[in-house]
Amino acid sequence: MATAAPTPPRQLSQKEAGIQMMLAAEVHLGTKNCDFQMERYVFKRRNDGIYIINLGKTWEKLQLAARVIVAIENPKDIIVQSARPYGQRAVLKFAQHTGVNAIAGRHTPGTFTNQLQTSFNEPRLLILTDPRTDHQPIKEAALGNIPTIAFCDTDSPMRYVDIGIPANNKGKHSIGCLFWLLARMVLQMRGSLRPGHKWDVMVDLFFYREPEEAKPQEEEDAVQAPEYIADYTAGLGGEQWPAHIADASWSTDVAAPAGALPAVAAAGLTGETGAQDGWDTAVPPPVAVSTLEGGAPVVATGWDS
């Protein structure tokens, strides 16, 4: 009896591959607490008390958020923000590929409300990583009537959040995976990336990297300085550096030291040098000549001193 050939595995659709990636990144794992507005997105509760998020609804909310982002003509009117360290690299990468503005780090109070600040901005859309950590920009966006998109865990407050994407917003792999999927959806809806084609940007670039992990990688990527060979005559011609230097006739006269100037030379330092330097020549004081009683001058014999 002839055995049937094994059928090749079925190729997953984009939605199935995305949900499989979210499962690997633990996007479905919630917390032990559940907000009453997040109950609709919970699939079930495990025996250890952790709520499981329905990833099908997460995928639908990602598509809804991507449609809202694409509907804004100027990407610079969108701000994506993350005060949590795990989401800062993902935010910067998302802004790099989609063209939006990114704020990674602490939010300065009054950025959306105080017009006197140099960092004042009025975005048309705000994208956040965690409603609890980023509570200040949510309050300011509510005062300015700015729509807000946020990744919400099962215990996240939903106040002033317009589009909540149910997901695990506490893991570095989960946050990076969510921003990667959202960026790919935005590019596909804009027409920059054809649907069904693989995106050449890896999801690993959106993950948070520990400083200890990044330091050895930077040392490996550093360009090593070329080793130079000590050959000093390689690029020089024979005329500039002759092979043999002729013996010069060195004179035996020893030059006088600089301090021992002859008396004539010292006396010859007249006002010409001073006039060239711009200094006036000093006039020597008059010398008193001693005379005898008869009026004859006294001749110096050299024994007076």
C-alpha atoms as one frame of an Amber mdcrd trajectory, in Angstrom:
protein
   0.000   0.000   0.000   1.511   3.287  -1.082   1.893   5.846   1.630   0.564
   9.314   0.884   3.108  12.078   0.638   3.094  14.417   3.653   1.259  17.611
   2.949   3.339  20.773   3.340   2.444  22.976   6.280  -0.152  25.593   5.526
   1.206  29.103   5.248  -0.121  31.317   7.986  -1.996  34.465   7.162  -0.715
  37.812   8.332  -3.152  37.902  11.220  -2.253  34.386  12.351   1.473  35.134
  12.117   0.987  38.346  14.062  -0.967  36.591  16.823   1.687  33.891  16.962
   4.347  36.592  17.382   2.322  38.211  20.147   2.046  34.875  21.935   5.832
  34.452  21.771   6.297  37.981  23.164   3.808  37.287  25.998   1.464  40.068
  24.942  -1.476  38.016  26.228  -0.323  37.918  29.865  -2.100  40.424  32.064
  -1.942  41.028  35.800  -3.758  39.645  38.842  -6.040  42.681  38.959  -8.636
  43.658  36.388 -10.260  47.018  35.810 -14.006  46.973  35.234 -13.553  48.598
  31.800 -11.003  45.964  30.761 -13.212  42.961  31.512 -14.499  42.894  27.926
 -10.972  42.151  26.639 -10.191  39.322  29.076 -10.354  35.777  27.731 -10.080
  33.888  31.021  -8.227  33.746  34.313  -5.497  31.230  35.086  -5.265  29.185
  38.266  -2.520  31.449  39.608  -4.804  34.466  39.276  -3.297  36.053  36.152
  -5.808  37.292  33.577  -5.331  36.251  29.934  -6.012  38.878  27.256  -7.941
  37.995  24.107  -5.366  38.596  21.322  -8.063  38.640  18.645  -9.428  41.855
  20.124  -5.886  43.171  20.487  -5.357  42.686  16.745  -8.616  44.491  15.954
  -7.681  47.426  18.162  -4.240  47.614  16.506  -5.918  47.905  13.117  -8.268
  50.585  14.429  -5.336  52.579  15.836  -3.459  52.246  12.531  -6.465  53.623
  10.626  -6.613  56.607  12.955  -2.880  57.281  12.496  -3.123  57.068   8.708
  -6.118  59.431   8.663  -3.907  62.310   9.865  -2.274  63.923   6.835   0.832
  65.317   8.525   2.647  62.675  10.619   4.405  65.437  12.581   1.065  66.229
  14.217   1.254  62.875  16.044   3.246  62.402  19.255   4.195  58.965  20.534
   5.417  58.999  24.113   6.805  56.612  26.695   8.115  57.430  30.159   8.824
  53.777  30.904  12.393  52.719  29.984  11.203  49.506  28.288   9.248  51.526
  25.738  11.676  54.328  24.952  13.608  52.515  22.249  10.405  51.189  20.693
   8.978  54.714  20.632  12.056  56.114  18.885  12.065  53.314  16.299   8.348
  53.748  15.664   8.867  57.475  15.102  11.807  56.791  12.776   9.819  54.491
  10.478   6.483  56.314  10.522   7.650  59.940  10.646   5.865  60.954  13.854
   7.349  62.884  16.769   8.661  60.930  19.748   9.078  61.920  23.390  11.182
  59.337  25.224  11.566  59.937  28.927   9.930  62.140  31.503   7.072  64.323
  30.360   7.520  68.002  31.161   4.278  69.248  32.738   2.626  71.884  30.600
   3.921  70.604  27.249   0.371  70.512  25.839  -1.164  73.338  27.893   1.431
  76.010  28.742   2.065  78.194  25.691   4.989  79.958  27.371   7.134  76.836
  27.329   9.698  76.360  24.590   8.602  72.713  24.260   4.926  73.612  23.831
   3.162  71.449  21.267  -0.413  70.900  20.151  -0.601  67.442  18.570  -3.660
  66.064  16.841  -3.088  62.571  18.237  -1.267  61.149  21.261   0.015  57.570
  21.517   1.107  56.304  24.945   2.637  53.139  26.345   1.077  52.977  29.798
  -1.869  55.090  31.046  -0.703  54.826  34.661   2.909  55.881  34.057   1.932
  58.518  31.496  -0.912  59.993  33.537   0.305  63.582  33.152   0.162  63.725
  29.318  -3.265  62.037  29.444  -4.631  64.796  31.701  -3.162  67.535  29.510
  -4.505  65.857  26.368  -7.954  65.753  27.940  -7.752  69.487  28.659  -6.735
  70.174  25.069  -9.278  67.810  23.450  -6.516  65.614  22.000  -7.513  62.016
  21.168  -5.418  59.425  22.967  -4.352  55.901  22.027  -2.777  53.792  24.762
  -1.623  50.213  25.390  -3.689  49.124  28.383  -3.062  46.200  30.695  -5.827
  44.524  32.651  -5.281  46.855  35.632  -4.751  50.092  33.653  -7.127  53.026
  34.248  -9.141  53.828  31.118 -10.044  57.396  32.083  -9.527  59.864  29.209
  -8.271  57.054  26.925 -10.129  57.059  23.603  -8.674  53.892  22.039  -7.330
  51.330  24.460  -5.285  48.462  22.984  -5.431  45.531  25.428  -1.937  44.158
  25.827   0.856  43.504  28.282   2.587  46.877  28.656   5.136  45.771  31.267
   7.422  43.472  29.282  10.165  44.740  26.996   9.419  42.131  24.332   5.699
  42.824  24.495   6.077  46.588  24.031   8.552  46.184  21.171   6.325  43.649
  19.402   3.258  45.888  19.671   5.015  48.959  18.254   6.519  46.841  15.454
   3.105  45.480  14.466   1.547  48.944  14.636   4.300  50.470  12.495   3.924
  47.714   9.895   0.159  48.237   9.736   0.611  51.983   9.282   3.100  51.513
   6.446   0.822  48.995   4.733  -2.180  51.299   4.935  -0.135  54.212   3.582
   0.996  52.110   0.644   4.707  52.233   1.538   4.712  48.479   2.197   2.767
  46.035   0.069   0.347  43.828   2.022   1.471  40.261   2.385   5.146  41.134
   1.870   7.721  40.703   4.584   8.986  43.864   6.248  12.770  44.012   6.148
  12.960  45.655   9.606  13.444  43.093  12.355  11.325  43.199  15.476  14.472
  42.898  17.602  15.328  46.532  16.841  12.264  47.631  18.837  13.262  45.707
  21.971  14.806  47.393  24.973  18.502  46.646  25.410  20.261  46.570  28.740
  23.283  48.906  28.969  25.489  45.921  29.838  24.326  44.131  26.669  24.841
  47.130  24.411  28.375  47.907  25.614  30.114  44.731  24.282  28.264  45.118
  20.975  29.511  48.697  20.588  33.057  47.568  21.303  32.806  44.921  18.586
  31.358  47.377  16.098  34.069  49.951  16.770  36.423  50.305  13.825  39.920
  49.197  14.711  42.727  51.595  13.856  44.984  50.303  11.046  48.400  49.108
  12.048  51.117  51.149  10.399  54.498  49.645   9.461  57.489  51.684  10.576
  58.972  52.141   7.092  59.974  55.794   7.001  61.747  55.712   3.620  58.954
  53.979   1.679  57.331  57.087   0.187  60.407  59.339  -0.037  62.595  59.848
  -3.068  66.331  59.432  -3.154  66.906  63.133  -3.725  65.112  64.174  -0.543
  66.685  61.559   1.696  70.045  60.429   0.311  71.247  57.041   1.314  74.622
  58.315   2.586  75.192  61.762   4.052  78.549  63.241   3.068  80.925  63.978
   5.927  80.784  67.707   6.465  83.859  69.612   7.588  82.967  70.632  11.054
  84.839  73.741  12.216  86.801  73.553  15.440  85.994  77.127  16.412  83.838
  77.186  19.437  81.220  79.896  19.422  81.292  82.310  22.277  78.544  81.942
  24.805  75.589  84.208  24.418  76.128  85.888  27.747  79.728  86.963  27.047
  79.168  89.934  24.746  82.184  92.048  23.836  82.373  95.538  25.263  82.277
  97.176  21.825  79.122  95.296  20.868  77.503  96.181  24.149  78.450  99.781
  23.687  77.074  99.722  20.137  73.520  99.060  21.339  72.350 102.582  20.617
  68.914 104.024  20.243  68.436 102.561  16.741  67.059  99.317  18.100  64.930
 101.164  20.594  63.605 103.456  17.886  62.600 100.460  15.803  60.789  98.919
  18.727  59.038 102.191  19.476  60.840 102.895  22.761  62.585 106.215  23.423
  66.293 106.113  24.229  67.003 106.818  27.877  69.364 109.787  28.454  72.208
 108.919  30.849  72.368 111.097  33.980  75.122 113.765  34.132  78.349 112.697
  35.829  79.670 115.060  38.502  83.362 115.870  37.937  85.304 116.552  41.094
  87.816 119.431  40.996  90.698 120.528  43.170  91.036 123.834  45.013  92.979
 125.369  42.132  90.285 124.425  39.619  92.123 121.495  37.948  90.096 118.318
  37.385  90.927 115.239  39.364  92.372 112.439  37.225  91.023 108.993  38.027
  93.832 106.698  39.071  91.732 103.583  39.626  92.506 103.391  43.332  89.566
 105.424  44.435  87.232 102.473  44.637
